[in-house]
Amino acid sequence: MTQPASIKLHQHDALLIVDVQNDFLPGGSLAVAGAEAIISVLNRYIDFFTSLSLPVFASRDWHPLHHCSFFDRGGPWPVHCVAGTSGAEFSSLLKLPQQLFVISKATGENQDAYSAFEGTNLANLLRQHGVERLFVGGLATDYCVLHTVQDALKHGFAVILFVDAVAAVNVAAGDGDRAIDAMTSAGAVALHAGEVIP
């Protein structure tokens, strides 16, 4: 599939930043390799969207202390992003706008949610703001970004994936690349920095 050389932003666009939280960054309990490198790229995109008064959304894991995804409950992950802790905060290096829509997910002990749409009102919020096309970056490529993009497409939104603004866990080598292939195969368009025109 031939990708467009560039995409111009318009009034029905929104930016979604997925889970750029301290626990997924260097020093965090579930650090993603290379995660810090995407922040400057995301900040550039935030500037683009805010300069055009386009909405910016940010999802976050907001887990209770004994969440089902944690080792002590038989889950696959160490304790991370517990609601109200510093690990659950967005990175201080991320230049989030004052007008920000925060989406908290996986907030119950017994239900996990990789997708920012699962168990949240994100789809309704996007429609209320007239959003038709969603631009996505964040963490991690092979989990929360993957599931969020897949759900966005299922909800009928066009999706642009910022491939230079995601980083993968890669539990198995190549998971991140396979996730990008899965997203583009499902209909998302992959773009790099410099291919978006504000």
N, C-alpha and C positions, 0 to 999 in steps of 0.2 A: 504494500500500500504506500502510495506517495504521500508524504507529509507536506503540509504547507510551509513555505519558506518563512512566513511570519503570520501572526494573528493580531489583529487590532482589537483592543478592548472596547466594549460598548455597554450601554446602560443596563443590560440584562445579565451582566457578569458578576460573579462574586469569588472571593478568595477564601479557601479553607485550609488552615494550617493544622495538621494532625499531630497532636501529642508531643510537642517540643517542650518536654518537661525535664526537670533536673535529674530525675532518676534514670532517664534514658541518655544522658550526656556524660562525658568523662567524669569519673568520681561517683556516679550514681550507682544504685544497686542493680540496675539492669542496663548498663551502658551499651549503646550501639556504636560500633566502630565507625568513625568518620562522621558522627552526628554533628559535631561542632562545626564542621566545614559547610554545612548547609545553611547555617544561620545568616551569614552575610548575603547569601542568594535570596533567602526568604525576605530579608529586610528590603532588598531591592524591589521585590514584587509588592511588598506592603506599601512602599512609597508610590508605586504605580497606581495601585488601587485607591489609596487614600487621596491621591492628587486628583482623581476623577470622582471622588465622593462615592465610590463603589463599596459595598459592604464587605467587611472582613470577619470571618468566623474562625474560632480556634477551639478544637476539641481537646479534651483532657481525660485521661484515666483518673477516676476519683473514687478510689476503692475504700471500703471499710477495712478495718484492721485484720479481719480474718476472712478475706475474700477467697472465693473458691479457686481462683487461679494460682494461689500461693502454695508453696511446697507443703506447708503444715496442714493444708486441706486436701492434699493429694493432687494439686495443680502442677503445671509445668514451669512455673516461674518463682523466683525469689520475691520476697515482699517488696512492693514498689508502688509509688504514687498513692500512698495512703492519704485520704482526704484531710486537708488542713496542715499537712507536713511540708517542710521545705522541699522534699523530693518531688512532691506533686505540683509545685509551682512551675509556671512557665519560666523558661530561661530568661535571666535578666538581660541577656545580650540581644534578645528578640525585641525589636522596636514595635511593639504592638500599639495600635492606635487607641485613642481614648474611647472612641466609639467602636467597641468590640463586642461581638456576640460569642459568649462562651458556652460550649456544649459539654456537659459533664456526662460521662458514660461509665457503665459497669459500677453503678453506685450501690447495688444490693449485694449482700454476702453470697448469694447462691446463683447469681447470673453473671456470666462474663459477657463482654461485648467488645470485639475488635473494631467493629464498624461504628463510626460516629452517628449513624442513622439508627442503630439498634437500641430500642428503648428510650429514644430521645424525640424531641419535637423538631429536629433539624429540617426534615423535608418540608414541614408546614412553614417554618420560619423562612426558608428559601423562597417558597412560593409567595408568601406574604410580601416579600421584598422584590417580587417580580423576576427572580433569578431563573434563567434558563440554561446558563452555562457556568459550570463550576471549575475553577482552577485549583489544583490540589498539590500540596507539598507537605513534607513532614516525616514522621517516624511511626513505625518502621515500614519500609517498602513491602516486606513480605508478610506483614501481619495487619496492622491497623490501616495503613494506606491502601493495601490491596482490598481489604473488605469494605472500606469506605467507598472506594472508587466503584467497586462492583455494585454496591447498593445504590450509589448515586445514579448509575446507569439504569438499574432496575426501576428507579423512581422516575425515570424519563428525562433526567438532566443530561445535557452534553457535558463531557468531562475532558479537561485538558490536564495532563499530568506533567508537572515540572520535574523531569528526570534528573536534573542537576540539583534539585532541592529535596531529595529523599536519600535515606540511608537504610541499609538492610541489616537484620540480625544475622542472617545466613547460618542458621543452626546446621543446615547442610549446605555445603559449598554450592554456590549458584542459585540459592533460593531467591535472592533479590532480582537477578536477571530473569528468572522464570516468572516471578510475580509481575514484572514489567511486561513480559510477553503476554501473560494472562490478561492484564488490564487492556493492552492495546488490541488484543484479539477480541475482547468483549466490546470494543468500540471507543475506548479512550484514545485521545491523540497525545502523543509524547512530544514535548517541546523542551528546548534548552534555553539558557539565558541568551538574550539578544534576539530571540524569535518572537517576543511579545512587544507590541508597540502601544504605549500608553496614549 
